[in-house]
Amino acid sequence: MHEDRTTALSPAMALLPLRLFLGVTFVYAGVQKLSDPGFLHAGAPTYIGTQLHGFAAGTPGGFLLRTFALPHPELAGIGVAITEILVGLLVTAGLFTRVAALCGMGLNLVLFFTASWHTTPYFLGPDLVFSFAWLPFVLSGSAGQPALDNVAWRPSAATARRTSLRPPEGVLTEEDAATSTRRALLAEFAGAALAIAGISALLKGSYSAPRTLTAGKDSGSGVASNGASQGTSIGGDSAASSASSLPSGAVKLGPASRLPSGQAATYSDPADGSPDILIREPDGSLKAFSAVCTHAGCTVGYESGVIVCPCHGGEYSAETGEVIAGPPPSGLAPKRVLEAGGQIYAVPS
């Protein structure tokens, strides 16, 4: 009789790939924040303050952000990024796994009740999925898996000298040694997280503003900055009319020649000063939309014919402004622009 020697994988080992995924992803999330030149730069499309304001608006978890994060957005952003890196390192190595997983789950739950709250349908919001992915490790830690938590630490002379848990009689038990060693490792991992955060911040480079148009009612000015072409554009008017027939309140943005085909630029809306995005279509026509992402308030950009949100991957149609991918709950509001006498004008809505 043939004997089946196939050994089934234990449930604990089956969770190892998930644990490594969560750990590496959290490290990456922290590094990505700190290496973004605009993350701590007020006015940048990815500025943490703008994101927090968007997360707090109309969400059940908004009071947490208004109380603890919005008063000091840069500090909150740095703190979250370093926490993500530390949690990721601990979970990957399997050290204090349950505590680290609980912190990770807490972060994702806060994001679910803020950043992902308006995502429809709800199961498209990644933070809810991450919250449940953390749950097995909150309940059982890294039991049955390769992990530092499962190493049988034995007393050593170095550990005995370092420990603050030595009993009065001077005998260091194996349990005391394990606790002391794990705490010493935790301090080393915290140092590693700070080092990774520092390196990420040093490598981010300087912030370069996106291409902009400067409004002026009396005299036009051209594209001001040399940043990458970004913007949000959607259904606007394009017209070739004489300057004398311009609509009331029209604001000159700059020479039409400064915005080539297939490029985009942001400008301040003449009605309320909020950022708008202007796009020159391949056929030469102009379209403009609000540049404020409807998900978290980040300023959108224009890449490869699509309007994109640099914060959370939302995408909008450059033709209609409708959502085509990601978490934004609604499309971008169209704005009115026109071209006359070799100049581009924004018309208040």
C-alpha atoms as a printed R data frame, in Angstrom:
    type eleno elety resid chain resno       x      y       z
1   ATOM     1    CA   MET     A     1   0.000  0.000   0.000
2   ATOM     2    CA   HIS     A     2   1.341  3.380  -1.012
3   ATOM     3    CA   GLU     A     3   2.059  5.643   1.948
4   ATOM     4    CA   ASP     A     4   1.281  9.322   1.516
5   ATOM     5    CA   ARG     A     5   4.278 11.151   2.933
6   ATOM     6    CA   THR     A     6   2.978 14.598   2.084
7   ATOM     7    CA   THR     A     7   3.156 16.793   5.155
8   ATOM     8    CA   ALA     A     8   0.488 19.426   5.398
9   ATOM     9    CA   LEU     A     9   1.690 22.950   6.126
10  ATOM    10    CA   SER     A    10   0.711 24.071   9.592
11  ATOM    11    CA   PRO     A    11  -1.757 26.977   9.876
12  ATOM    12    CA   ALA     A    12   0.916 29.052  11.636
13  ATOM    13    CA   MET     A    13   3.457 28.588   8.832
14  ATOM    14    CA   ALA     A    14   0.751 29.326   6.263
15  ATOM    15    CA   LEU     A    15   0.489 32.803   7.817
16  ATOM    16    CA   LEU     A    16   4.212 33.524   7.496
17  ATOM    17    CA   PRO     A    17   3.957 35.075   3.979
18  ATOM    18    CA   LEU     A    18   1.206 37.387   5.247
19  ATOM    19    CA   ARG     A    19   3.333 38.448   8.210
20  ATOM    20    CA   LEU     A    20   6.298 39.228   5.977
21  ATOM    21    CA   PHE     A    21   4.079 41.128   3.550
22  ATOM    22    CA   LEU     A    22   2.646 43.296   6.306
23  ATOM    23    CA   GLY     A    23   6.065 43.955   7.775
24  ATOM    24    CA   VAL     A    24   7.756 44.911   4.515
25  ATOM    25    CA   THR     A    25   4.758 46.988   3.406
26  ATOM    26    CA   PHE     A    26   4.770 49.012   6.612
27  ATOM    27    CA   VAL     A    27   8.491 49.708   6.315
28  ATOM    28    CA   TYR     A    28   7.940 50.831   2.733
29  ATOM    29    CA   ALA     A    29   4.988 53.031   3.755
30  ATOM    30    CA   GLY     A    30   7.132 54.897   6.274
31  ATOM    31    CA   VAL     A    31  10.073 55.268   3.908
32  ATOM    32    CA   GLN     A    32   7.789 56.468   1.106
33  ATOM    33    CA   LYS     A    33   6.409 59.252   3.278
34  ATOM    34    CA   LEU     A    34   9.757 60.534   4.513
35  ATOM    35    CA   SER     A    35  11.414 60.315   1.091
36  ATOM    36    CA   ASP     A    36   8.661 62.403  -0.549
37  ATOM    37    CA   PRO     A    37   9.995 65.988  -0.952
38  ATOM    38    CA   GLY     A    38   6.485 67.409  -0.651
39  ATOM    39    CA   PHE     A    39   5.354 65.438   2.412
40  ATOM    40    CA   LEU     A    40   6.404 68.149   4.885
41  ATOM    41    CA   HIS     A    41   6.280 71.083   2.437
42  ATOM    42    CA   ALA     A    42   3.183 73.247   2.905
43  ATOM    43    CA   GLY     A    43   1.464 73.826  -0.422
44  ATOM    44    CA   ALA     A    44   2.862 70.701  -2.076
45  ATOM    45    CA   PRO     A    45   0.372 68.250  -3.627
46  ATOM    46    CA   THR     A    46   1.337 65.569  -1.083
47  ATOM    47    CA   TYR     A    47   1.656 67.835   1.983
48  ATOM    48    CA   ILE     A    48   0.632 65.909   5.106
49  ATOM    49    CA   GLY     A    49  -1.387 68.849   6.435
50  ATOM    50    CA   THR     A    50  -3.578 68.869   3.329
51  ATOM    51    CA   GLN     A    51  -4.073 65.124   3.582
52  ATOM    52    CA   LEU     A    52  -5.060 65.313   7.239
53  ATOM    53    CA   HIS     A    53  -7.617 68.047   6.560
54  ATOM    54    CA   GLY     A    54  -9.134 65.893   3.828
55  ATOM    55    CA   PHE     A    55  -9.168 62.800   6.072
56  ATOM    56    CA   ALA     A    56 -10.883 64.686   8.898
57  ATOM    57    CA   ALA     A    57 -13.674 66.169   6.776
58  ATOM    58    CA   GLY     A    58 -16.954 64.318   7.252
59  ATOM    59    CA   THR     A    59 -15.501 61.101   8.688
60  ATOM    60    CA   PRO     A    60 -16.271 59.375  12.025
61  ATOM    61    CA   GLY     A    61 -12.586 59.352  12.957
62  ATOM    62    CA   GLY     A    62 -12.060 62.985  12.079
63  ATOM    63    CA   PHE     A    63 -12.161 64.101  15.718
64  ATOM    64    CA   LEU     A    64  -8.996 62.096  16.390
65  ATOM    65    CA   LEU     A    65  -7.134 63.937  13.653
66  ATOM    66    CA   ARG     A    66  -8.472 67.329  14.693
67  ATOM    67    CA   THR     A    67  -7.458 66.672  18.290
68  ATOM    68    CA   PHE     A    68  -4.073 65.017  17.933
69  ATOM    69    CA   ALA     A    69  -2.734 65.501  14.398
70  ATOM    70    CA   LEU     A    70  -3.967 68.718  12.803
71  ATOM    71    CA   PRO     A    71  -2.516 71.056  15.480
72  ATOM    72    CA   HIS     A    72   0.982 69.813  14.471
73  ATOM    73    CA   PRO     A    73   0.662 68.049  11.087
74  ATOM    74    CA   GLU     A    74   4.394 67.769  10.335
75  ATOM    75    CA   LEU     A    75   5.121 66.213  13.730
76  ATOM    76    CA   ALA     A    76   2.195 63.831  13.312
77  ATOM    77    CA   GLY     A    77   3.388 62.819   9.846
78  ATOM    78    CA   ILE     A    78   6.935 62.125  11.021
79  ATOM    79    CA   GLY     A    79   5.653 60.200  14.038
80  ATOM    80    CA   VAL     A    80   3.390 57.984  11.949
81  ATOM    81    CA   ALA     A    81   6.149 57.302   9.412
82  ATOM    82    CA   ILE     A    82   8.674 56.275  12.084
83  ATOM    83    CA   THR     A    83   6.040 54.147  13.810
84  ATOM    84    CA   GLU     A    84   5.281 52.386  10.524
85  ATOM    85    CA   ILE     A    85   8.963 51.614   9.984
86  ATOM    86    CA   LEU     A    86   9.400 50.277  13.528
87  ATOM    87    CA   VAL     A    87   6.220 48.196  13.353
88  ATOM    88    CA   GLY     A    88   7.309 46.800   9.993
89  ATOM    89    CA   LEU     A    89  10.762 45.836  11.267
90  ATOM    90    CA   LEU     A    90   9.376 44.167  14.404
91  ATOM    91    CA   VAL     A    91   6.722 42.202  12.535
92  ATOM    92    CA   THR     A    92   9.176 41.093   9.854
93  ATOM    93    CA   ALA     A    93  11.636 39.838  12.485
94  ATOM    94    CA   GLY     A    94   8.900 38.465  14.735
95  ATOM    95    CA   LEU     A    95   9.848 40.493  17.805
96  ATOM    96    CA   PHE     A    96   7.063 41.640  20.147
97  ATOM    97    CA   THR     A    97   4.844 40.515  17.290
98  ATOM    98    CA   ARG     A    98   1.489 40.844  19.053
99  ATOM    99    CA   VAL     A    99   2.198 44.363  20.294
100 ATOM   100    CA   ALA     A   100   3.547 45.475  16.907
101 ATOM   101    CA   ALA     A   101   0.571 43.908  15.103
102 ATOM   102    CA   LEU     A   102  -1.808 45.694  17.475
103 ATOM   103    CA   CYS     A   103  -0.141 49.020  16.631
104 ATOM   104    CA   GLY     A   104  -0.375 48.259  12.915
105 ATOM   105    CA   MET     A   105  -4.009 47.291  13.229
106 ATOM   106    CA   GLY     A   106  -4.716 50.483  15.168
107 ATOM   107    CA   LEU     A   107  -3.143 52.639  12.458
108 ATOM   108    CA   ASN     A   108  -5.148 50.930   9.733
109 ATOM   109    CA   LEU     A   109  -8.389 51.228  11.688
110 ATOM   110    CA   VAL     A   110  -7.830 54.964  12.115
111 ATOM   111    CA   LEU     A   111  -7.177 55.240   8.394
112 ATOM   112    CA   PHE     A   112 -10.295 53.199   7.652
113 ATOM   113    CA   PHE     A   113 -12.456 55.572   9.694
114 ATOM   114    CA   THR     A   114 -10.833 58.598   8.042
115 ATOM   115    CA   ALA     A   115  -8.925 58.177   4.757
116 ATOM   116    CA   SER     A   116 -10.917 55.215   3.427
117 ATOM   117    CA   TRP     A   117 -14.313 56.093   4.908
118 ATOM   118    CA   HIS     A   118 -15.757 57.555   1.720
119 ATOM   119    CA   THR     A   119 -14.554 54.696  -0.496
120 ATOM   120    CA   THR     A   120 -17.501 53.073  -2.253
121 ATOM   121    CA   PRO     A   121 -18.109 50.157  -2.164
122 ATOM   122    CA   TYR     A   122 -16.468 49.701   1.226
123 ATOM   123    CA   PHE     A   123 -14.456 46.598   0.277
124 ATOM   124    CA   LEU     A   124 -12.348 48.650  -2.123
125 ATOM   125    CA   GLY     A   125 -10.861 50.500   0.842
126 ATOM   126    CA   PRO     A   126  -7.472 48.857   1.546
127 ATOM   127    CA   ASP     A   127  -7.318 49.877   5.202
128 ATOM   128    CA   LEU     A   128 -10.228 47.628   6.163
129 ATOM   129    CA   VAL     A   129  -8.482 44.664   4.536
130 ATOM   130    CA   PHE     A   130  -5.219 45.494   6.307
131 ATOM   131    CA   SER     A   131  -7.031 45.716   9.637
132 ATOM   132    CA   PHE     A   132  -8.330 42.163   9.298
133 ATOM   133    CA   ALA     A   133  -4.966 40.958   7.969
134 ATOM   134    CA   TRP     A   134  -3.359 42.084  11.244
135 ATOM   135    CA   LEU     A   135  -5.917 40.241  13.389
136 ATOM   136    CA   PRO     A   136  -4.309 36.729  13.375
137 ATOM   137    CA   PHE     A   137  -1.032 38.192  14.657
138 ATOM   138    CA   VAL     A   138  -2.788 40.261  17.310
139 ATOM   139    CA   LEU     A   139  -4.460 37.078  18.579
140 ATOM   140    CA   SER     A   140  -1.571 34.606  18.341
141 ATOM   141    CA   GLY     A   141   1.569 36.575  17.579
142 ATOM   142    CA   SER     A   142   4.214 34.617  15.697
143 ATOM   143    CA   ALA     A   143   3.605 31.285  17.424
144 ATOM   144    CA   GLY     A   144   4.745 28.362  15.306
145 ATOM   145    CA   GLN     A   145   6.726 30.564  12.915
146 ATOM   146    CA   PRO     A   146  10.397 31.497  12.546
147 ATOM   147    CA   ALA     A   147  10.610 34.566  14.780
148 ATOM   148    CA   LEU     A   148  12.805 36.174  17.411
149 ATOM   149    CA   ASP     A   149   9.921 35.801  19.847
150 ATOM   150    CA   ASN     A   150  10.365 32.036  19.641
151 ATOM   151    CA   VAL     A   151  14.117 31.920  20.258
152 ATOM   152    CA   ALA     A   152  15.053 30.236  23.544
153 ATOM   153    CA   TRP     A   153  17.325 32.925  24.972
154 ATOM   154    CA   ARG     A   154  19.796 31.670  27.555
155 ATOM   155    CA   PRO     A   155  21.572 33.704  30.209
156 ATOM   156    CA   SER     A   156  24.958 35.023  29.200
157 ATOM   157    CA   ALA     A   157  27.573 37.043  31.014
158 ATOM   158    CA   ALA     A   158  26.911 40.082  28.814
159 ATOM   159    CA   THR     A   159  23.181 39.825  29.361
160 ATOM   160    CA   ALA     A   160  23.654 39.436  33.089
161 ATOM   161    CA   ARG     A   161  25.725 42.591  33.248
162 ATOM   162    CA   ARG     A   162  23.141 44.541  31.192
163 ATOM   163    CA   THR     A   163  19.953 43.357  32.782
164 ATOM   164    CA   SER     A   164  17.987 45.382  35.291
165 ATOM   165    CA   LEU     A   165  15.911 42.334  36.242
166 ATOM   166    CA   ARG     A   166  18.561 40.423  38.193
167 ATOM   167    CA   PRO     A   167  17.045 38.922  41.317
168 ATOM   168    CA   PRO     A   168  18.444 39.990  44.703
169 ATOM   169    CA   GLU     A   169  20.273 36.712  45.155
170 ATOM   170    CA   GLY     A   170  22.208 37.400  41.967
171 ATOM   171    CA   VAL     A   171  20.825 34.449  40.013
172 ATOM   172    CA   LEU     A   172  19.547 35.311  36.523
173 ATOM   173    CA   THR     A   173  16.841 32.912  35.354
174 ATOM   174    CA   GLU     A   174  16.279 31.982  31.721
175 ATOM   175    CA   GLU     A   175  12.977 33.867  31.760
176 ATOM   176    CA   ASP     A   176  14.717 36.992  33.062
177 ATOM   177    CA   ALA     A   177  17.396 36.648  30.415
178 ATOM   178    CA   ALA     A   178  14.856 36.240  27.633
179 ATOM   179    CA   THR     A   179  12.913 39.309  28.754
180 ATOM   180    CA   SER     A   180  16.071 41.387  29.068
181 ATOM   181    CA   THR     A   181  17.420 40.263  25.707
182 ATOM   182    CA   ARG     A   182  14.165 40.986  23.911
183 ATOM   183    CA   ARG     A   183  14.013 44.451  25.442
184 ATOM   184    CA   ALA     A   184  17.597 45.107  24.398
185 ATOM   185    CA   LEU     A   185  16.706 43.984  20.856
186 ATOM   186    CA   LEU     A   186  13.683 46.293  20.901
187 ATOM   187    CA   ALA     A   187  15.965 49.241  21.630
188 ATOM   188    CA   GLU     A   188  18.217 48.212  18.756
189 ATOM   189    CA   PHE     A   189  15.258 47.921  16.380
190 ATOM   190    CA   ALA     A   190  14.064 51.359  17.457
191 ATOM   191    CA   GLY     A   191  17.500 52.710  16.621
192 ATOM   192    CA   ALA     A   192  17.373 50.977  13.256
193 ATOM   193    CA   ALA     A   193  13.946 52.520  12.545
194 ATOM   194    CA   LEU     A   194  15.302 55.988  13.344
195 ATOM   195    CA   ALA     A   195  18.323 55.365  11.118
196 ATOM   196    CA   ILE     A   196  16.133 54.258   8.197
197 ATOM   197    CA   ALA     A   197  13.884 57.284   8.721
198 ATOM   198    CA   GLY     A   198  16.876 59.625   8.754
199 ATOM   199    CA   ILE     A   199  18.374 58.141   5.602
200 ATOM   200    CA   SER     A   200  15.004 58.381   3.834
201 ATOM   201    CA   ALA     A   201  14.700 62.049   4.772
202 ATOM   202    CA   LEU     A   202  18.244 62.806   3.617
203 ATOM   203    CA   LEU     A   203  17.690 61.144   0.240
204 ATOM   204    CA   LYS     A   204  14.402 62.903  -0.550
205 ATOM   205    CA   GLY     A   205  16.021 65.882  -2.301
206 ATOM   206    CA   SER     A   206  14.573 69.339  -2.599
207 ATOM   207    CA   TYR     A   207  10.950 70.074  -3.389
208 ATOM   208    CA   SER     A   208  10.194 71.226  -6.932
209 ATOM   209    CA   ALA     A   209   6.825 72.889  -7.417
210 ATOM   210    CA   PRO     A   210   4.604 71.764 -10.309
211 ATOM   211    CA   ARG     A   211   4.130 73.925 -13.391
212 ATOM   212    CA   THR     A   212   1.873 76.864 -12.584
213 ATOM   213    CA   LEU     A   213   0.205 79.781 -14.314
214 ATOM   214    CA   THR     A   214   0.070 83.104 -12.511
215 ATOM   215    CA   ALA     A   215  -3.184 84.993 -12.795
216 ATOM   216    CA   GLY     A   216  -3.257 88.730 -13.462
217 ATOM   217    CA   LYS     A   217  -6.175 90.822 -14.675
218 ATOM   218    CA   ASP     A   218  -4.087 93.562 -16.243
219 ATOM   219    CA   SER     A   219  -1.082 91.753 -17.636
220 ATOM   220    CA   GLY     A   220  -0.485 88.107 -18.417
221 ATOM   221    CA   SER     A   221   2.374 86.129 -17.042
222 ATOM   222    CA   GLY     A   222   3.585 82.809 -18.231
223 ATOM   223    CA   VAL     A   223   4.385 79.487 -16.705
224 ATOM   224    CA   ALA     A   224   6.244 80.335 -13.549
225 ATOM   225    CA   SER     A   225   8.049 77.254 -12.378
226 ATOM   226    CA   ASN     A   226  10.118 74.572 -14.020
227 ATOM   227    CA   GLY     A   227   8.640 71.614 -12.166
228 ATOM   228    CA   ALA     A   228   7.140 68.571 -13.792
229 ATOM   229    CA   SER     A   229   3.985 69.255 -15.723
230 ATOM   230    CA   GLN     A   230   1.089 68.480 -13.429
231 ATOM   231    CA   GLY     A   231  -2.477 69.513 -13.115
232 ATOM   232    CA   THR     A   232  -6.080 68.541 -13.080
233 ATOM   233    CA   SER     A   233  -8.171 69.220 -16.072
234 ATOM   234    CA   ILE     A   234 -11.657 68.558 -16.999
235 ATOM   235    CA   GLY     A   235 -14.355 69.823 -19.253
236 ATOM   236    CA   GLY     A   236 -13.672 73.479 -19.807
237 ATOM   237    CA   ASP     A   237 -14.477 75.865 -22.630
238 ATOM   238    CA   SER     A   238 -11.956 76.690 -25.330
239 ATOM   239    CA   ALA     A   239 -12.658 79.710 -27.481
240 ATOM   240    CA   ALA     A   240 -10.874 81.988 -29.879
241 ATOM   241    CA   SER     A   241 -12.522 85.343 -29.343
242 ATOM   242    CA   SER     A   242 -11.292 88.883 -29.279
243 ATOM   243    CA   ALA     A   243 -10.130 90.395 -26.000
244 ATOM   244    CA   SER     A   244 -12.956 92.922 -26.158
245 ATOM   245    CA   SER     A   245 -15.551 90.152 -25.901
246 ATOM   246    CA   LEU     A   246 -14.104 88.471 -22.828
247 ATOM   247    CA   PRO     A   247 -16.635 87.479 -20.151
248 ATOM   248    CA   SER     A   248 -16.853 89.676 -17.083
249 ATOM   249    CA   GLY     A   249 -14.286 88.794 -14.430
250 ATOM   250    CA   ALA     A   250 -12.029 86.841 -16.804
251 ATOM   251    CA   VAL     A   251  -8.489 86.589 -15.402
252 ATOM   252    CA   LYS     A   252  -5.452 86.333 -17.652
253 ATOM   253    CA   LEU     A   253  -3.304 83.302 -16.835
254 ATOM   254    CA   GLY     A   254  -0.551 83.726 -19.393
255 ATOM   255    CA   PRO     A   255   0.464 83.313 -23.040
256 ATOM   256    CA   ALA     A   256  -1.118 80.357 -24.767
257 ATOM   257    CA   SER     A   257   2.271 79.448 -26.231
258 ATOM   258    CA   ARG     A   258   3.580 78.596 -22.757
259 ATOM   259    CA   LEU     A   259   1.304 75.547 -22.469
260 ATOM   260    CA   PRO     A   260   2.167 73.074 -25.241
261 ATOM   261    CA   SER     A   261  -0.002 70.207 -26.395
262 ATOM   262    CA   GLY     A   262  -0.206 67.298 -23.971
263 ATOM   263    CA   GLN     A   263   0.945 69.413 -21.004
264 ATOM   264    CA   ALA     A   264  -0.825 70.711 -17.922
265 ATOM   265    CA   ALA     A   265  -0.411 73.413 -15.307
266 ATOM   266    CA   THR     A   266  -2.099 74.486 -12.112
267 ATOM   267    CA   TYR     A   267  -3.481 77.937 -11.382
268 ATOM   268    CA   SER     A   268  -5.476 79.653  -8.645
269 ATOM   269    CA   ASP     A   269  -9.211 79.694  -9.218
270 ATOM   270    CA   PRO     A   270 -10.302 83.345  -9.686
271 ATOM   271    CA   ALA     A   271 -13.434 82.721  -7.604
272 ATOM   272    CA   ASP     A   272 -12.000 81.289  -4.386
273 ATOM   273    CA   GLY     A   273  -8.242 80.887  -4.841
274 ATOM   274    CA   SER     A   274  -8.301 77.085  -4.702
275 ATOM   275    CA   PRO     A   275  -6.002 75.188  -7.092
276 ATOM   276    CA   ASP     A   276  -7.325 74.291 -10.541
277 ATOM   277    CA   ILE     A   277  -5.626 72.302 -13.263
278 ATOM   278    CA   LEU     A   278  -5.461 73.322 -16.908
279 ATOM   279    CA   ILE     A   279  -4.748 70.755 -19.638
280 ATOM   280    CA   ARG     A   280  -3.872 71.290 -23.272
281 ATOM   281    CA   GLU     A   281  -5.412 68.423 -25.227
282 ATOM   282    CA   PRO     A   282  -3.540 66.853 -28.170
283 ATOM   283    CA   ASP     A   283  -5.924 68.642 -30.541
284 ATOM   284    CA   GLY     A   284  -4.993 72.007 -28.996
285 ATOM   285    CA   SER     A   285  -8.193 72.549 -27.004
286 ATOM   286    CA   LEU     A   286  -8.161 73.427 -23.319
287 ATOM   287    CA   LYS     A   287  -9.857 71.747 -20.404
288 ATOM   288    CA   ALA     A   288  -9.798 72.687 -16.749
289 ATOM   289    CA   PHE     A   289 -10.930 71.109 -13.497
290 ATOM   290    CA   SER     A   290 -10.607 71.619  -9.794
291 ATOM   291    CA   ALA     A   291  -7.188 70.305  -8.771
292 ATOM   292    CA   VAL     A   292  -8.403 69.255  -5.324
293 ATOM   293    CA   CYS     A   293  -8.747 65.480  -5.060
294 ATOM   294    CA   THR     A   294 -12.174 64.576  -3.729
295 ATOM   295    CA   HIS     A   295 -10.692 61.849  -1.549
296 ATOM   296    CA   ALA     A   296  -8.336 63.666   0.826
297 ATOM   297    CA   GLY     A   297  -7.793 67.109  -0.637
298 ATOM   298    CA   CYS     A   298  -4.385 66.542  -2.231
299 ATOM   299    CA   THR     A   299  -3.541 68.477  -5.375
300 ATOM   300    CA   VAL     A   300  -3.816 66.258  -8.431
301 ATOM   301    CA   GLY     A   301  -1.417 66.094 -11.344
302 ATOM   302    CA   TYR     A   302  -1.445 65.095 -15.009
303 ATOM   303    CA   GLU     A   303   0.528 62.066 -16.189
304 ATOM   304    CA   SER     A   304   0.313 60.074 -19.408
305 ATOM   305    CA   GLY     A   305  -3.060 61.530 -20.354
306 ATOM   306    CA   VAL     A   306  -4.660 60.831 -16.969
307 ATOM   307    CA   ILE     A   307  -5.300 63.054 -13.955
308 ATOM   308    CA   VAL     A   308  -3.749 61.397 -10.920
309 ATOM   309    CA   CYS     A   309  -3.678 62.002  -7.172
310 ATOM   310    CA   PRO     A   310  -0.114 61.579  -5.863
311 ATOM   311    CA   CYS     A   311  -1.288 60.782  -2.325
312 ATOM   312    CA   HIS     A   312  -3.390 57.626  -2.651
313 ATOM   313    CA   GLY     A   313  -3.434 56.619  -6.309
314 ATOM   314    CA   GLY     A   314  -6.770 58.060  -7.360
315 ATOM   315    CA   GLU     A   315  -7.207 58.562 -11.110
316 ATOM   316    CA   TYR     A   316  -9.586 60.782 -13.053
317 ATOM   317    CA   SER     A   317 -10.440 61.032 -16.720
318 ATOM   318    CA   ALA     A   318  -8.785 64.011 -18.383
319 ATOM   319    CA   GLU     A   319 -11.803 64.201 -20.685
320 ATOM   320    CA   THR     A   320 -14.622 64.270 -18.162
321 ATOM   321    CA   GLY     A   321 -13.034 64.466 -14.708
322 ATOM   322    CA   GLU     A   322 -14.872 61.324 -13.627
323 ATOM   323    CA   VAL     A   323 -13.193 58.820 -11.300
324 ATOM   324    CA   ILE     A   324 -11.623 55.927 -13.179
325 ATOM   325    CA   ALA     A   325  -9.593 54.297 -10.390
326 ATOM   326    CA   GLY     A   326  -8.755 54.489  -6.705
327 ATOM   327    CA   PRO     A   327 -10.571 55.778  -3.617
328 ATOM   328    CA   PRO     A   328 -11.986 59.199  -4.694
329 ATOM   329    CA   PRO     A   329 -15.756 59.219  -4.064
330 ATOM   330    CA   SER     A   330 -16.619 61.667  -6.851
331 ATOM   331    CA   GLY     A   331 -15.183 63.371  -9.917
332 ATOM   332    CA   LEU     A   332 -13.436 66.713 -10.258
333 ATOM   333    CA   ALA     A   333 -15.531 69.817 -10.766
334 ATOM   334    CA   PRO     A   334 -15.118 71.336 -14.261
335 ATOM   335    CA   LYS     A   335 -13.779 74.878 -14.547
336 ATOM   336    CA   ARG     A   336 -14.169 77.428 -17.331
337 ATOM   337    CA   VAL     A   337 -11.171 78.628 -19.323
338 ATOM   338    CA   LEU     A   338 -10.796 80.161 -22.766
339 ATOM   339    CA   GLU     A   339  -8.114 81.230 -25.190
340 ATOM   340    CA   ALA     A   340  -8.268 84.657 -26.834
341 ATOM   341    CA   GLY     A   341  -5.742 86.903 -28.487
342 ATOM   342    CA   GLY     A   342  -2.890 84.518 -27.794
343 ATOM   343    CA   GLN     A   343  -3.659 84.468 -24.064
344 ATOM   344    CA   ILE     A   344  -5.348 81.980 -21.725
345 ATOM   345    CA   TYR     A   345  -8.065 83.249 -19.399
346 ATOM   346    CA   ALA     A   346  -9.827 81.719 -16.401
347 ATOM   347    CA   VAL     A   347 -13.461 82.648 -16.016
348 ATOM   348    CA   PRO     A   348 -15.062 82.535 -12.547
349 ATOM   349    CA   SER     A   349 -17.812 79.962 -12.264
